[in-house]
Amino acid sequence: MDYAIEVEKLRKEFKSYSSRSGLMGAFRDLFTRNYKIIRAVDDISFTVKQGEMVGYIGENGAGKSTTIKMLTGILTPTSGKVVVNGMNPHKEREAFVRTIGVVFGQRSQLWWDIAVQESFRLLKKVYRVSDRDYKEHMEHVIETLDIGPLLDKPVRKLSLGQRMRCELAAALIHNPPLLFLDEPTIGLDVLVKLKIRQFLKEINEKYKTTILLTTHDISDIEALCERVIMLDEGKIIYDGSLQRLKENWGEGKQIQFTFAKEVVDEELRVLTNDLKIDWRKGEQANSWIAHVPPVYVSDVISRVVARYDIQDINIHEISTEEIIRNIYEEGVAHG
Amino acid sequence: MDKYIEMIRIRFLMMLAYRTNYYTGILIYCINIGAYYFLWSAIYSGKSSIQGMSIEQMTTYVAVSWMARAFYFNNIDREIAMEIKEGKVATELIRPYSYLGMKTMQGLGEGIFRLFFLSLPGVIITAFLFPLHFSTNINTWAYFALSITLSFIINSELNLLAGMVTFFTLNNEGLLRAKRFVIDLFSGLILPISFYPSWAQEVMKYFPFQGISYIPSMIFTESFQGQAVIDGLLFQLIWSVILLIPIQLLWKAAKKQLVVQGG
């Protein structure tokens, strides 16, 4: 088995009901309702190899969670083929879910009113983990995530960061070869994020665990994933290495000038019109940002400095976040 | 099987997590039984028996009905509805167990807990206050135990059905309330079925409700004798099997229908 996940022409449609307006409309809604078919996931195909860490990104409502829910067997696809760990998630649910671990950042899987260790004990029984395996594997997990002191506290008394680390440990009790993480770092502080990332890297190296991660925090992806799949309106718009994404889209520098006096858009464009660069208004007063290919950096700076009174110059690398924003705004074709 | 027993244990822990609930629970049982005792003594006032039941049998019937209710009653319908509404059912479906089986086990854990830790102390307290008659016949106790087990099964099956309707409507608070009321009324908890007009008794033979409360209580008070006991148990057994069919059908349809709300 080479692929952990194989998806072909996967599609999921929902019926979305809309209400008619007014009182008469409300009465009519009692008998017949208007609905639209919404395609949340639109014929996507991709594969993930064993041991890969893949970032699955997209805006809110792009279809990320829906895909994850189909991959984990929670939702039935409308059409298309899904094979995960060599099984059809929906058909062989009970056997299949033994081979995966899932963390949903926005909902807890631990039992709210009882101590964390009781949840662990139940899960150990549910996944039929032997005492020896549990001891060997979980002692390490508990130590790395530093949750030993939290085990006898009820979940409702834990902070978000503490809870999240426990959730992660709970998803790993049966040491699954495939891990789905749906926004695992949402709302966490930097230290906890770092700890979680480090831990994920470690289990990926140690057990060759395949990890599929959705997140809004691009730094998670940069720290963990070599490959990203980008989704927009239910379609895959980019699937490839993060490196290539940066090379194609993030080439060049951003130079931010802060001028002493007000400057007009037109003038700047005229000044550099033979170099094909983009000018954008910055957030501070009198600041303008130029997106410049590397070869023209010195040229642009010398022209601007010669012409205007400058208070400050900053040169940035284009961030991944910026690249992704550009892709969503302009579409991928231009790359 | 291990995991199901573990689930019962977890449920015990959850019930014990809130101590105030526990103590008020006992009090509520005493108050309920007491209120019905005074109501029925007012109705009997002087008469030695109504519909073949003596006042002592009636008081015992009431006490036992409530005790049995502690065991068969559970909130799994509401829990299923809530888990669907909040989208929590997603995390249940990624576990290698049967969701409905696990819910039933949670109900059983709750039932056992309430029976021994809420209603038994409650009944012992009321036994000091009001004249209750407990049978000394070991067979009666055995039949009763069997009968309330079947009550639990029938009631849980109805709860699963009612809860699963949420998969389709996404909000069925009204239905759950109506179901609870229908069960309290038609199961014989409030009034023994033998007090209903004969046409109503006839109609109710075709519904599973009297298998929930009326039959075990009649067995315990020894108002059922001989063949009537066997017939009652058979009635319960048949219904607990029949109800499995709509559950399976509805579950299949529900899984297809599943829309996980939020996120």
Interface residues (C-beta under 8 A of the other chain):
Chain A: F14 S65 K69 T72 G73 I74 L75 T76 R93 E94 A95 V97 R98 I100 V102 F104 Q106 R107 S108 Q109 W111 D113 I114 E118 R121 L122 K125 V126 Y127 R128 P154 D182
Chain B: D2 K3 E6 M7 I10 L13 M14 A17 Y18 E86 G87 K88 A90 T91 L93 I94 R95 P96 Y97 S98 K255 K256 L258 V259 V260 G262 G263
